[in-house]
Amino acid sequence: MHIWVDADACPTVIKDIILRAALRLKISCTLVANKTLTVPTSTYLATMRVSQGFDVVDETIANLVQPGDLVITADIPLAAKVIEKNGTGLNPRGELYTKENIGSRLTMRNMLDELRSTGVVTGGPAPISLADRNAFANSLDRFLNQRGEF
């Protein structure tokens, strides 16, 4: 298993949780972004810088993900591509994207996107709260420990 992080939009506090878990459990983890990132020196941690452009990070991760991999992303279309490749998606607020729920998440995302384009809904998600951080850490820990590899 490999952990891929859509690092452009991932809050720093969530990246820190991911990196600590990867190091503790000795899981390979790559942060993908269109800017330079730094991670602690370790054979388990890497960064990948991709070119600027619409969805370049998402497409890179979607092309590299393998069955069984975990992708940390708030991007629902990327999560859908990951699930198509038999991976798992986890958003920074702790919600797992699965075959059972990705269809409804995509439908809701598309509806909200249309509403935003007509000016009906404005603004984005609320900042990551302490409860969100705890939910993410708990979901990540549960997922990694259910894998039975550790």
N, C-alpha and C positions, 0 to 999 in steps of 0.2 A: 504494500500500500504506500501511496505517496500523498502528501497533503499539498494542494495547490491553493495559493491565496491570490484572489483578485485584489491586489494591494493598493491600487489607485484610490479606491473608495473605502477601503477597510480602515476603521479607526485605529489609531496607534495603540490604545489600550487592548484592543482585540488582537492585534498583531503580536503584542507582548505575551498574551495568554497562549497563543498558538505556538510561538517560538519556545516558550518554557515547556509546553507539553511535548513538542517534537524532541527537544533535547532530553527530557526526562525519560521518554519512552523509546528513544533512539529510532525515530521515524523520519524519513527524508521529507523535507518541506522546502518548497520553492515559492518565493514571493514574486509575482509577476506585475510589472508596472511600466509606465512609459516615462519614468524618471528614475534616477539613481537612488537606490536604497542601500542601507547597510544592515547587516545582521552580525551577530557574534560569530567568530571563527569556529566552525565545526564542520565535520564531514557530512552532517545531517542537514545543514542549512545552506540555502543558496538563494540568490536573487537573479532575476532575468529582466533585463531592460529591453523593451520593444519600442518600435517607432510610434510617434504620435499618430493619432487618427481615430476615427469613430470605430469603437468595438475591437481595436487591434488586440488589446489585452484579452478580451473575452474569446476572440477567435483563436488566439495562441493557446490559451488554456484548453479550449474545446478540442483542439487538434492534438494536444499532448496527453490528455487524461486517458487513463486506462481503466478497465473494469476493476472495481474495488477501491479506487482512489477516492479521496475526499476533497471537495472544492469548497473553500470558504468564499461566499459571494452574496451580495444583496441583489445581484442582477438575475432576475427570474428567467429570462430567455437563456442565459448561460447555464443556469441550474437545469433547465429542461434538456439542453444538449448533453450535459454531464449525465443525467439520468438515462438518456437514450443510449449512452455508452456504458451503462451499468455501473456508474459511479454514484456518489452521494453528494448532495449539496447541503451546506449548512450556512444560514445567514448570520450576520454579526449580532443578531438579537436572540440567537439560540434556537431558531426554528429549522428543523430538518426538512429538506425538500425530498419527497419520495415519489414513487410511481403513482401512489394513491392520491397525493395532494397537488402535484405539479400542474395538472390540467386546470383546476380551479384557481390556482395562484396566477397562471398565465391569463386566464379569462379576466380576473379582477385587475391585473396589471394593465391589460390592454384597454379595459373600460376606463380606468383612471387616466391613462395616457390620452385617450380621446377627450375626456372631460378637460384635462389640462390644456389641450390644444385649442379648445373652444373658449378657454378662459373661465370655466365654471369652477374649477378647483385650482387653488394656488398653494404654493409652499411645498416643502418636502417633509421627509420624516423628522420626528423629534430627535434631538441629540441622544446619544447612547447614555442611558442612565445606569446607576449602580445595579438596579434590578436586571437590566439588559445584560450587563457584564456577567453577573452571576448566572443568569439563564444560559448565556453562551458557554461559559466555563463548564457548567454542569452538563449541557448537551454534548459538548466536545468530549468531556471525560467519559460520559456514558457510551457514546459511540465508539471511542477508541477501546474502551475496556470490553465492550460487547464483541469486538472483533476477535477476542480470545488469543491474540498474538502476544500479549504482554503479561 
